[in-house]
């Protein structure tokens, strides 16, 4: 096996991930923890819920963590003086008081470590409609995004947060600049309806990263990625994406192009493996079921560790 | 490999005990791990402070119901460890019985956590549940000496006690075909820097007669208190007996060797963090789990198990 520089030295990098836990399958913390651990990150995880499985199955059962219980767990960490984190990672939340407690925690952790990077997937909805309670929107817009350093909205979420529609790449660039102005230096629009120059079997993702030069002037690197479409509904891919973007921006903090190429490539390998297996299990002519479509996470370890680049990012002006 | 484990153990936000200790190594070795978190605590209870919430027996049942309703309650292995609650443990027993009906080949790996060094550190009323309900369902059991003595009502003063007065055979008779005494006070031939671990696996031969493979290991002692090592041990034994189902010697050598690598890496790092002449803290002694990935995947064998005379 080849040893890569990012694997050879023991990395001391601790992530606090506050996401869902499912007994079976790969969403939330189940989707984020293994890949980050495989890449050498220490992952502390607060499970915001514990469900049997994700809510796309016919049935799901379980329990949720209240904002107060979240606070109690954080207090335990703090009392032991181990509340030093390099990253915080959050995703899907349904509860405004929970989200507000997350913001309080992030703010306190940033005081403890001013270099902390908060990677936030502002999960609000997709394809034109919200799938979380509407009252989460002002909390994301006014409190969460302003403390985020990296955000991974889809097109709908980017439009919702900025109040601006995206019909062209120029619109997307303006929306990303508006998002920068709200707080985060790194924005990746994970998917959009923009036409791909490779045809309609591809979707367009865009990224933008703002840097401050030593002389104080600002520069922005913008990239476009053409991502092959897959004819299936996956759950947990957004969570995996945010975790992998955390990892690859950590290794390439000033090179969004490379960070995105690695992240989107890992996604591609995991999704390909998953869809092949799902079709095998379902049988010819049958649509795979949610259990069959669970990400082939542990089987994708080698791709997670060292993704072959299969999606190229183009630097755009 | 298509192998699915249901692990019902604690979750800690920070550190490596319970499911945090068991899940990563099993996933790294290619097992699908479904995990039910019996508690969610900030960290293990050896720190100065700890805070969190526990799952009730009813909540456990609700989670299992969700899995069952989706008809995905098929497992190759179940793994359990530290429990403090009798009703929770009894619910675990019900779930295992049902899962064994769904898959009669299911292997239940059980760490019967009750205490150590002569004292119980769980409520006393867990003993009859382990003895009468849990252990009879177990296929692989990883008691320490104290737990083996508690379960059988016999003391182990010599290696003969373990094998000839048949504490191991008594444990086999209670249910599990594979028993590993993870640590004992028995004197090691290598001196007092070593502890003795013993293993016994009943094998049914093609002609129907049964035999057992008995092994002995001398394991270097480490001058530190680790938490989560028992959970890691049980998970690794699950993995390596899966790959060596009829070769307890090989399974134990790999398991114990991984333990050795992880512990060494952990104690080195902990001493570095603490500084010269200082005893490392619980936070500093957390297992260096993610850093030990290569050892977990492909352990260099550093401890050899000796096969003792087979018996019938």
Interface residues (C-beta under 8 A of the other chain):
Chain A: X10 X21 X23 X24 X34 X37 X38 X40 X41 X42 X43 X44 X45 X46 X47 X50 X51 X52 X53 X57 X58 X59 X60 X61 X62 X63 X65 X69 X72 X73 X74 X75 X76 X77 X79 X80 X82 X291 X297 X298 X299 X301
Chain B: X11 X13 X14 X24 X27 X28 X30 X31 X32 X33 X34 X35 X36 X37 X40 X41 X42 X43 X47 X48 X49 X50 X51 X52 X53 X55 X59 X62 X63 X64 X65 X66 X67 X69 X70 X72 X283 X289 X290 X291 X293
